C-alpha cells in the first residue's frame, strides 16, 4: 500500500529549519530524524493549518 503525501517537501523543510533539524535532514535524510522531532514537525504543521483556517473564517 503506497503512502499518501500530505505535506509538501517545501513545507517540511521550512519547519525543519525552524525547529533546528534541517542539518540532519540534509546530511542523513528523514530516516535519521528523531521521533520526537518528527512529532514536533507534525504538530507545527497542524498549528499552521489551523491558523490558516481561522484566518479564512
Secondary structure in CASP SS format (residue, H / E / C, confidence):
PFRMAT SS
TARGET T0000
AUTHOR 0000-0000-0000
METHOD secondary structure of the structure
MODEL  1
X C 1.00
X C 1.00
X C 1.00
X C 1.00
X C 1.00
X C 1.00
X C 1.00
X C 1.00
X H 1.00
X H 1.00
X H 1.00
X H 1.00
X H 1.00
X H 1.00
X H 1.00
X H 1.00
X H 1.00
X H 1.00
X H 1.00
X C 1.00
X C 1.00
X H 1.00
X H 1.00
X H 1.00
X H 1.00
X H 1.00
X H 1.00
X H 1.00
X C 1.00
X H 1.00
X H 1.00
X H 1.00
X C 1.00
X C 1.00
X H 1.00
X H 1.00
X H 1.00
X H 1.00
X H 1.00
X H 1.00
X H 1.00
X H 1.00
X H 1.00
X H 1.00
X H 1.00
X H 1.00
X H 1.00
X H 1.00
X H 1.00
X H 1.00
X H 1.00
X H 1.00
X H 1.00
X H 1.00
X H 1.00
X H 1.00
X C 1.00
END
